[in-house]
Amino acid sequence: MTIDYKQLKTLVKEAMFTGGGVNEPSAPEGIPHRMPAAETEPKDQDQGTEEANELYDVALTAREATEQLVEALDDPIFDAAYEHAFKASACLRRVLNSLEESGAHPMPQQRVVAPPPNMQKYAGGANAGGFAGGMGTAAMGGDMFEGADLKGFGSGIATQSAHAKAAKDKGAALAKGDVLGGVDNRERQILLQIEDVLTDVAEQADLVKYRPLLKTFLTQFLAKIKKDPDVQKSNDDEMEL
């Protein structure tokens, strides 16, 4: 029996490209290949304010120089100088965080210090997620209601893209139950109403103008909550765990 290689080649090609062959596209005919979603998040280099980003670069250079000085002074002979240099490094860490709160958006390789707790995604425990402004859970203990939570209230800035990203992340965390998992439906309605009220006010008036009034109210509100026996008991239970 002779083999017709040309005919065999034709049959192989038909099997490969038609009738569900291995080389046939899996998508229906006429439907383009599925493409990944467009990247809507602005690039790191395009985020933040120009002035704050420039100041962040200067502060970062100073921080790196201070770290080199701390390392060079690591000798018992220079204990006093070492202590001063170490304190300077800590101060520059706070400078970097403050500039980020004021609108700077560092590149990934420029993040050389830990962000403050209110900027950390999971700083407040399993129920806080970091999107509750540092006040989303009693797991942080009674000190979470101190005025320190309002330090610098309204002094920083948030860009439109940063606001949108925070809202998107918070929505995802809410859907998964990572945030406000222990809140009942009535409380959720109150939170929505508060957000709506503040949003409407911000649209019509200048919230910065009423910042002292808001801060006074929040300070008194947190002080009142801290004295709530149920809150104190919840904090004690969390600490025991």
Rosetta blueprint (number, residue, H / E / L):
1 M L
2 T L
3 I L
4 D L
5 Y H
6 K H
7 Q H
8 L H
9 K H
10 T H
11 L H
12 V H
13 K H
14 E H
15 A H
16 M H
17 F H
18 T L
19 G L
20 G L
21 G L
22 V L
23 N L
24 E L
25 P L
26 S L
27 A L
28 P L
29 E L
30 G L
31 I L
32 P L
33 H L
34 R L
35 M L
36 P L
37 A L
38 A L
39 E L
40 T L
41 E L
42 P L
43 K L
44 D H
45 Q H
46 D H
47 Q L
48 G L
49 T L
50 E H
51 E H
52 A H
53 N H
54 E H
55 L H
56 Y H
57 D H
58 V H
59 A H
60 L H
61 T H
62 A H
63 R H
64 E H
65 A H
66 T H
67 E H
68 Q H
69 L H
70 V H
71 E H
72 A H
73 L L
74 D L
75 D L
76 P H
77 I H
78 F H
79 D H
80 A H
81 A H
82 Y H
83 E H
84 H H
85 A H
86 F H
87 K H
88 A H
89 S H
90 A H
91 C H
92 L H
93 R H
94 R H
95 V H
96 L H
97 N H
98 S H
99 L H
100 E H
101 E H
102 S L
103 G L
104 A L
105 H L
106 P L
107 M L
108 P H
109 Q H
110 Q H
111 R L
112 V L
113 V L
114 A L
115 P L
116 P L
117 P H
118 N H
119 M H
120 Q L
121 K L
122 Y L
123 A L
124 G L
125 G L
126 A L
127 N L
128 A L
129 G L
130 G L
131 F L
132 A L
133 G L
134 G L
135 M L
136 G L
137 T L
138 A H
139 A H
140 M H
141 G L
142 G H
143 D H
144 M H
145 F H
146 E L
147 G H
148 A H
149 D H
150 L H
151 K L
152 G L
153 F L
154 G L
155 S L
156 G L
157 I L
158 A L
159 T L
160 Q H
161 S H
162 A H
163 H H
164 A H
165 K H
166 A H
167 A H
168 K H
169 D H
170 K H
171 G H
172 A H
173 A H
174 L H
175 A H
176 K H
177 G L
178 D L
179 V L
180 L L
181 G L
182 G L
183 V L
184 D L
185 N H
186 R H
187 E H
188 R H
189 Q H
190 I H
191 L H
192 L H
193 Q H
194 I H
195 E H
196 D H
197 V H
198 L H
199 T H
200 D H
201 V H
202 A H
203 E H
204 Q H
205 A L
206 D L
207 L H
208 V H
209 K H
210 Y H
211 R H
212 P H
213 L H
214 L H
215 K H
216 T H
217 F H
218 L H
219 T H
220 Q H
221 F H
222 L H
223 A H
224 K H
225 I H
226 K H
227 K L
228 D L
229 P H
230 D H
231 V H
232 Q H
233 K H
234 S H
235 N H
236 D H
237 D H
238 E H
239 M H
240 E H
241 L L
